[in-house]
Amino acid sequence: MHLIETVLLLLVAVVVSGWVARITRVPLPLIQIGLGAGVVLITGESVDLNPEIFFLLFLPPLLFVDGWRIPKEDVFRDRVVILELALGLVIFTVVGLGFLIHWMIPAMPLAVAFALAAILSPTDPIAVSAIASRAPIPKRLMHILEGESLLNDATGLTCMRIAVIAATTGAFSLTNAVGTFAWLAVGGVAAGVAVTLAISLVKGMISRRWGEDVGGQILISLLMPFAAYLAAEAIHASGILAAVAAGVTMSFTERKGSALAATRIRRAVVWDTVQFVANGLIFVILGEQMPSILARAAEVIQTTQHRDVWWLAIYVLAIVAALAVLRFIWVWTSLKLTLFRRRGRSTPKVDLRLVAVMSLAGVRGAITLAGILTLPFMLGDGTPMPARNLAIFLAAGVIVVSLVVASVALPHLLKNVQLPPETGRLAEEDRSRVAAAWAAIRAIEDAQHSMAEGKPDPDLYADTAARIMEVYRHRIETRSETEAEEIQKARKADDVERRLRLAGLAAEREELIRLSRRRVIDEATARKLIREIDLQEIRYA
């Protein structure tokens, strides 16, 4: 019963955090961490965080939905930058930060220092997007950060696993490390793709023959990331990459458009809820672990050559600064060599403010804490793992400090920051709308002739079809190749129409609610009509 009460308190904290963030304008992750610490004061004890269970419950669905929804074309366009950040930057960070930590704290063995550096290398896009809500990150930059985070979790955890093996066995083989990394990556991606394709194939066959059950389809989509994760872990591959690959594969299978409209609408709502709850719980649980970690500060400092607790703050600040510097160097080089390169021209000067934004956007999150907690307690010979509690303390401190620094600095740096423009996006949207409108007109004409054939009142079908096709013809006229000024005027008219329709829909809803309260119409009728209005409002909102 105590566990159930604690879980309910954590969920309440997630809800309250949203309200507090709107009122105070403080970044949401920081509020959730604070409320998590407050839950400990209420319950008197923290949740025993099992890293394996944490990974299984939270990571698969979050990585799956990120891989599902992230714009593939945008990621593919900046694939070189993303791969450089997700692979090269992680290795660069592990090596540079690992040696720095070992130099600062000689009591921490080099292998443990590398393990700590590896788990500090993955970034947390959830925290970044929440912190940047007051000054939104440009879409292209956010896509780069999201693409990086989808891959660098697996890279960082893999490097940590290799470092832990070296720490527990006292031996390191570069050949074995490369082989392990290759199998984790290839096996994980293959498992995620295979599981998603198999489930989609079976699901499609059943739906085509016996019809589609909306609730069942939603439940299958919720179970799919867990199936991919467990399948990859069963073959000792990367479950994280399997969940990402499953989400990406799901996005391609969904392009067939075989699912019912009701399934897509309800499934999106369910996944939005899952994403909101899981993201919030991650930071609330992270905050709940903080009091017990900070309480061991006096004990942890004894493992170093110092006796003053404030040295721990120096270590944390030094690590945060090193992470920012290493990331700045790598990002500057990456942008100069790839993102801004133009064939046949000299490479232009890289905007240092943009580099600073991308450097500070490397916020660490709950994956770092859960990963560092997987450090084994014992070495291969049965002796305690040296500096284990110190590594956990430093990881927790880096998470909090990086969040605070980013929350203060990012909104200021993000003002008017620019990336190379994304050309042709509006024109591409206009062409797509025109093509879809012509397809609709042709389909309506065919359907009208088919329905009116042999009927006594063919004019009814012709008039109805003409009325519907007029809507599509208007879209074609306003989206066709005309002067830029006319196109801009059409878009402005669309915005005016959208706001007027929203005002009308709001009035319709209020009237239906009034009639329902006065019992002029029954509750079932009111609910049906209000749902129709809600669906139309979603279209224009």
N, C-alpha and C positions, 0 to 999 in steps of 0.2 A: 504493500500500500504506500510505503514511503517513497518508493521509486516512481509510482504513478503520480503522486502529488508533486514530486520534483519536476517530472516531465511537464505536467500541466502548468507549473510556475514558469518553466522555461518558455512555453508557448505564449503565456500571458506577457512575458517580458518581450517577446518578439513583436507582439501587437502594440504594446506600450511604446516600444522604441520608435516605431513609425510616427506616433503622435508627438513624442518628445523632439524628434528630429525636425518635424515640420514647424514646431513652435520655437525651438532654440536655434535652428539652422546649423547645429553641430553635426558633423558627419555621422551617418547612421552606424557604421561599424564601431566607432568609439562609444556611442551610447549603448549599443548592445553589449559591448565588453563590460561597461560599467554596471549595467543591469544584471549581467551574469554574476559579477562579483557581489551584487546586492542579494541575489538569490541565496548565495552561500551564507550570508548573515541571517537570512530568514530560516533556512533549513538547518543551519549549524554544521553542515558537512557538504562536500562537493561530490559530484558524480565521479565514480571511478571510470576514467576514460580509457577504454580498451582501444588502442590504435587500430587493430584489425577490424573490429566492429565499426569503429568510426569511419574508416575507409569504405567499408562495404555499404553502410547505410547512406552516407552523404555524397561520396565522390561519384559513383556511377550515374545517378540521375542528373546531377549538376553538369558533369562533363558531357553526358549524352545530349542533354537539351542544348548546351552550348554548341556542340558539334552539329546538331540538327539545324539550328537557327542561324548560325553565323553565315554571312554572305560568302558563298564559295568563290564567286568571281573576284570579289575584292581581295580575299585571302590569296587566291592564285596569282593575282596581279603583283602583290608584294611578297610572293613566296620566298624570294631570296633573302629579303630582310628578315622575315619571320624565322626562317631556318637558321640564319646567322644568330639571331637572338636566342632561339630555343635550344640550339645545340652548341654553337661556338661560344656564346656568352656564358652558358652554364659551366662549360669546361674551363674557360678563362677565369670565372669566378671561383671555382673550386680550387684551382691551383694557386691563384693569387691570394685569396682570402685564407686558404688553409695554411700556407706558410706564414702569413701575418699573424693568425691566431696562435700558432705554435711558437712564434717568436715572442709575442706578448705574454703568453702563458706557457712557459716551458713545462709546467707540470702536466699539461694536456698533451698526450702522445700525438705524433703527427697524423696517424691514421684517424684518431678521434677528431682532430682538428679538421681533417679533410671531410669526415662524415658531417660535422657541423656546417662546414662551408657548403657542402652539397645540398643539404636540406634547406639552407638559407637562400639558395639560388633561385628556386621557383617563385614567380610573382603571383599576386592575387588580383585578378581583374575585377572581382566583385567589390573589393575594398576601393579600388581605383575609381570605378564608375560611381560608387556612392559618394566618395569624397569630392569628385569632380561635378556633382550634380548642381552645385551653385555656379559653376563656370564650365559648361559642358565641353568635353573633349571633342575635337573634330572627328567626324565619323571615320575618316580614313585612318587616323592615328589610333582610334579605339579598336578598329578591326585588326590593326597590326598587333596591338597589345593583347587582344583576345586570342588571335591566332598563336601568338607566342606562348601564352599561358596554357593553351590546350596541349602543347607539346613539351614545354619545359618542366611540367610536373613529373612526367615520366623520366625525362633526362636526369633531373635532380635526384629523384628517388633511386634511379638505377646507379648513379654515381655513389650515392650514400650506401647502397647495398654492397657495392664493391669495396668501399672504404671499411665498412663493418667487417666484411670477410677478412680484409687485411689486418684489422685490429684484433680480431678474435683468434686468428691462426698465426699471425706474425709473418705471413708471406704474401707477396703480391706478384702477380704475373700479368704483364701487359697483354699477352696473347689471350689468356683466359678472360681478362676484363673486356677486351674487344668482342670476343665471342659471346660472352654473357650479354653484353649490351645489344649485339645484333639479334640474338635470339629473343630477348625481351621485346625489342621493337617489332621485328618481323612477325613473331608469334602472336604478339598482342594485336597488331593490326589485322592479321589474318583471322584470328578468332572473332574479333568484332564484326568484320565483314561477313564471315561465314554464318555466324549466328543470326545476324539481321536478315540476310538473304533467305536463309532457311525458314525463319519464322514468317517473313513476308510472303514467301511462296505458298506455304501451307495456309496462312490466313487468307490469301487471295483466292485459292482454290475453294475453300469452304464458303467464303462470301459469295463467290459467283454461283455456286450450286444451291446453297440453302439460304442465301440472304445475309445481310450484315447486321450484327447486333452491336449497337453503339456502345453500350456499357462494356461489352466484352472487348471491343477494339481498343477502348481507352485503357482497360486493365492490361491488355497485351503490351501496349506501348510503355506502360509503367514498369512491367516486368522485364522488358527487353534489355535495358542497360545492366541489370543485375545478372541476367543470363550470360551476357557477353563478358562481364567482369569475372564471374565465377569460372566460365569456360577457359578464359586465359590463365587465371590463377591455377587451374587444374593441370595445365601443361607447363607451369612455371614460367609463364610469359607475363607481360605487363598488363594487368587488369585495367589500369588507367588508360593506356593507349587503346585497349579493346573497347572501352566505353566511348571514347572519342570517335574511333572508327565506326562504331555502331551508329552513333548519331549522324555522322557524315553520310554513311550508307543509307540511313533512313531518309535523309533529305532527298537523295536521288531516287529511291523507290517511290517516294510520295509524289514525284513529278509526273507519274502516270495518271494521277488524278482519279484513282479507282475508289477512294473512300467517299462515303456520303458527305454531303455538306454539313449535316447535323453532327457527324462524327468529328469533322475537322474543327467546328466551332466549339463543341463541348470539350474536346481533347485539349484545345489550346487553353481554355479556361482552367482545366485541371492542372495542366503543366505549369501555368503561371502561378497557381497556388502552391504547387510542390516546390517550385523554384524560390518563391518568396519565403516559405516556411524553412526550407533547408538552408538557404543563405543566412537567414536570421539565427537559426539554431546554432550554426557553426560558430558565429561570433559570440553568442550568448554562452555557449559551452566553453569557448576560449576564455571568456571573462571569468567563468566559474572556476577555472583551473588556476587563475592568477594568484588569489590569496595564498593557496598552499605552496605555490612556487616561490612567491616573495617571502613567505614565512621562513624558508630555509636559507635566506641570504647569509645570515651569520655562519651557518654551517658550511655553506658552499665556499665562502671566502677562505676558509681554512685549507682548502685544497690548492690554493695558489701560494706564492711567496709573500703575499701581503696579508695583513690582519685587519685593515680598515675596510668596512663595508662599501664605502664610497668608491673604492677601486672597481667594484662591479659596474658602477655607472660609467666609469671611464672606458672599461672594456666594451660595454654596449655601444656607447657613442662612437668609439673608434671603429667598431665593426660596421655600424650604420654608415659612417663616413666612407669607409673603404668600399662598401657595396655601391654607394653612389658614384665614387670616383671610377671604380672599375667599369660600372655600367656606362658612365659618361664617355670614357675612352672608347669602349666598344661601339656604342651607339654612334658617336661622331664618325668613327671609321666606317661603320656600316652604311650610314646615310651618305657619306661622301662618295663611297665606292659604288653604291647601287641605286638608292632611292632617287637621287637627284642627277644621276648620270644621263646625259643626252648624247646619242651617237652623232659624231661629227662636230661636237662642240667641246670646249673645255669644261671641266667640272666646276660648277658654280660654288660660291662660298656657302657653307652650311650655316643655317640660322642657329646660333648657340642657344637661344632661348628655347627653340624646339628640342634641341638635344637635352637641355636641362629638364624640360617637361617629361620627356621619355625616361630620363634617368630617375627623377623623383617618382614617376609612375610605377617604379619597381617596388611596390608595397608588398610586404610579406603578410601572410594570413594564417588561417587555421591549419592548412596543410603542412606548414612548417612545424607547428607545435605537435600535431599528430605524428608527423614523420620522426621528429627527434625523440618522441616517447617510445619509438620502436627500438631504440638502442638497447642491446642486450645488457642484462645485469652482470653477466659473468663472461670472462674470457675463455678461450678454449681449454686452459689448464685449470679452470675452476676458481681463479682469483677474480675479485670484483673488477668491473670495468672502470678504468681510471677516469676521473673527472666527468662521470656520467651526469650527475646532478648539476655540475657547473655548465655543461653543454645545454641542458634543458633550461636553466635559468637564463643563459645568454640568448637562446633562441626566443624565449618569451619576451625578454627585454627588447630585442630587435623588432619584434612584431609591433609592440606598443609604440616605440619611438618612431618607427617608420610611418606608422599611421598618423601620429601627431604631426610629424614634419610635413608629410604630404598634405594633410588637411589644412595646414597653415600656408604652405608655399604654392601648392598647385593652383588654387583659384586665382591667385595673382599672376602667375606665369601664363595661365591659359588665356588671358584676355588678349584677343586679337591675334593669337598664334595661328599661323597658316601653314598648310601643306600645299604641294603642287596641286592645282585645281583638278577636280574630276570632270573631265569634259564629256559632253554628249549625254549626260544622265537624263536631263529633262527631254531632250530630243528623242532619246530611246524610249522614254515613257510615252511620249506622244505617238510615236510610230506604233507602239504596241497597242495603245488604245484604239487607234484607227484600224489596225488589222483585226482586232477582236470585234470591233463594231461591224466591219464588212462581213466577217464570219457569222455574226448574229443575224444580220439582214438576210443573208442567203439561207440560213437555217429556218428563219421565220417564214420566208417565202415558200420554201419547200413544204414546211409543216402546214401552212395555210392551204395550199393546193391539195395536199393529201387529206386534210380534215374536211374541206368543202366539197370534195368529190362525191357526187351523188346526193348531196344534201339539198333540201328545198330552199334554203336561205343562204346562198353563197355570198351575198353582199355583206352579211353579218361578219363572216370570217375575213373578208377583204378589208372592211372598215377597221376591224379590231387589229389586224396585222399592220395596216397603214399607220394606225395610232402608235403602236409599239415601235415600228421601224423609224418613226419620226424622231424618237429619242436618240436612236443610234445615228441617224443622219445629222442631227445637230452636233453630236460628238465629233463626227468626221469633219464637219465644216469648221468647227472651232479648233481642231487639232491638225488640219491639213497644212501643207507647206505654204505659208503666207508670210507676210512681213512680220518682223520680230515685234513691232509695236502692236500688231493685231493679236499675236499670240499672247503677249503680256496682258492685253486687255481681256482676252478670253479667260486667262487664268484668274484675273481679278474678278471677273463675273462669276466664275466657279466658286470663288471664296465667298462672295456675297450670297450666292444661292445656297451654299453650305450653311452659312449662319442663319439664313431665313428658314431653311428646312429644320434646323435644330430648334429654333424658336417655336415653329409650328408643332414639332413632335413633342416638345416639353408641354405645350398647352394641351395637346391631345391626351397625354398621360395624366396631367392634373385633372382634366375633366372626367376621365374614366375612373380615377381614384375617387373623385367626388360622387360620381354616380354609384360606385360600389358601396361607399360608406352610407349613402342614403338608401341603399338596397333597391335602386332602380334596375340594376343588372346584377345577376348572381356572380359569386366569386370566381367560378370557373371561366365564365365568359370574360370577365375583367382580366384575369390572369393571362388568357390567350391573347387578347388584344394588346395588352401591355407588353407581352413578349414580342409581338410583331413590331411594336414601336421601338422597343429596345434594340432589336436587330437592325432596324433602319438607322437608329442613332449611332450604332457602332460603325456603320458604313460611312457616316458623315463626320464622326468625331475625329 
